[in-house]
Amino acid sequence: MKTIVVQMADCKLSDEPDAMLVTYALGSCIAVSIYDRLARVGALLHIMLPNSSMQPRRAEANPFIFADTGLRALFGKAHAAGLKKHRALVCLAGGAQVMDQNGVFNIGTRNHTAVRNILRRSGLMVHASAVGGMQSRTVSLEIGTGAVWVREDGISERQLYPAGGNVANGRTT
């Protein structure tokens, strides 16, 4: 399987059936995966912050840093590749409280809330999520199957979406 790494404040898209999009070490950041089963197109976005309004120049230079500009860019990119919004399967992961143990800034919670609100206003539902807590996560999206996997610190990898399915050795069979 071909692995395509999504860095922090980055977004990758693929329509290659043998590709897997993966993003590592999600702490307070949020990963948004979208997949269209019919078009067999998937994308993975790794956002860092909830809102670009305080840093519009930074958002202009890289929209994927922020939830508001990142989601807009993600769906524009995915639509151009054939993904239809009404068929989009959406999964979320991250939003942990890893650097802010006392909850002073609540970046993870603010990121999660911003993403959920934007998706809801766009008429999209979240099909599965692994958010919150205090552990970092790694997320992957298999383009050929649409399966989303999550690995949390200290916990073995599990299939986030679709829930269940034939699983052996941590991967779909």
Secondary structure, 3 states (H helix, E strand, C coil): CEEEECCCCEEEEECCCCEEEEEEEECCCEEEEEEECCCCEEEEEEECECCCCCCHHHHHHCHHHEHHHHHHHHHHHHHHCCCCHHHCEEEEEECCCCCCCCCCCCHHHHHHHHHHHHHHHCCCCEEEEEECCCCCEEEEEECCCCCEEEEECCCCCEEEECCCCCEECCEEC
